[in-house]
Amino acid sequence: MKLIRFGKPGQELPGLILEDGRRIDASAFGSDYDEAFLGGDGLERLAVWAKANAATAPVVDASVRLGPCVARPSKIVCVGLNYADHAREAGAEIPKEPILFFKSTSSIVGPNDDLIIPRNSKKSDWEVELAIIIGKKASYVSEADAMNHVAGYSLHNDYSEREWQLERGGQWVKGKSCDTFAPLGPFLATRDEIPDPHNLKMWLSVSGVMRQNSTTAQMIFGVPQLVSYISQFMSLLPGDVISTGTPPGVGLGLKPTPVFLQPGDVIKLGIEGLGESCQHAVYPW
């Protein structure tokens, strides 16, 4: 299934994208896509509901805003330098273990909402990433069991303010958590929709210029490794997001001169099987 949430910010309703591309309102199902839904038997019940009601459910017009594909999770855990080529362009060593950092959940927005360049930002950057959505509490799970804790996947743009991330001391979270820095979606694809998350084409363009063009096959640490590894340090709760890292082509790594986002830029991105999103960069200050 492909799960969407639609409507005004903070008032999103649950929905589905059907195999024929229609978007339907699943409000009658009676549950948002949150921790309780994902951690229980929500996906199974939703599949039963859809089989009986999809043909008659109200259609959601294409003009209606899409929100984040999951209700605000307890945390976003990000993996740094998980593509060897990206590590090299950043001048960093290839990590021997996953590098973890957090991104504030208040940064989550819909997939096509505006990117607000933060006040006084000079180095706002882009990062197309595969996001794992947790479906079952994971604590000290093995790699062999890790996939049983995955609900599905989504497209994520892990925006970063590089000056604040790298030049202002402390942890990376400062450069990662600004409002609108985590557009998530357009949909959550359940695990059966993506048989192999390690072989998906991924790309990102800025104002018509292709900047990232790679595949998840280049990840250093794959989905089972990441879920298992992170669960050794914290409990992953249903709905939690693991953002698995970005391939080369970020603005910081461009040679001979880095390129960062400016008001008016249009950022488009996509991952095979997970759809596309588009953000317009604005500076309202």
Secondary structure as GFF3:
##gff-version 3
##sequence-region A 1 285
A	DSSP	beta_strand	2	6	.	.	.	ID=ss1
A	DSSP	beta_strand	13	17	.	.	.	ID=ss2
A	DSSP	beta_strand	23	25	.	.	.	ID=ss3
A	DSSP	three_ten_helix	27	29	.	.	.	ID=ss4
A	DSSP	alpha_helix	35	39	.	.	.	ID=ss5
A	DSSP	alpha_helix	42	53	.	.	.	ID=ss6
A	DSSP	beta_strand	76	80	.	.	.	ID=ss7
A	DSSP	alpha_helix	84	89	.	.	.	ID=ss8
A	DSSP	beta_strand	99	103	.	.	.	ID=ss9
A	DSSP	three_ten_helix	105	107	.	.	.	ID=ss10
A	DSSP	beta_strand	108	109	.	.	.	ID=ss11
A	DSSP	beta_strand	115	116	.	.	.	ID=ss12
A	DSSP	beta_strand	124	125	.	.	.	ID=ss13
A	DSSP	beta_strand	128	134	.	.	.	ID=ss14
A	DSSP	alpha_helix	143	146	.	.	.	ID=ss15
A	DSSP	three_ten_helix	147	149	.	.	.	ID=ss16
A	DSSP	beta_strand	150	157	.	.	.	ID=ss17
A	DSSP	beta_strand	160	161	.	.	.	ID=ss18
A	DSSP	alpha_helix	162	166	.	.	.	ID=ss19
A	DSSP	three_ten_helix	172	175	.	.	.	ID=ss20
A	DSSP	beta_strand	182	183	.	.	.	ID=ss21
A	DSSP	beta_strand	188	190	.	.	.	ID=ss22
A	DSSP	three_ten_helix	191	193	.	.	.	ID=ss23
A	DSSP	beta_strand	201	206	.	.	.	ID=ss24
A	DSSP	beta_strand	209	215	.	.	.	ID=ss25
A	DSSP	three_ten_helix	216	218	.	.	.	ID=ss26
A	DSSP	alpha_helix	223	231	.	.	.	ID=ss27
A	DSSP	beta_strand	241	243	.	.	.	ID=ss28
A	DSSP	three_ten_helix	251	253	.	.	.	ID=ss29
A	DSSP	beta_strand	266	271	.	.	.	ID=ss30
A	DSSP	beta_strand	275	282	.	.	.	ID=ss31
###
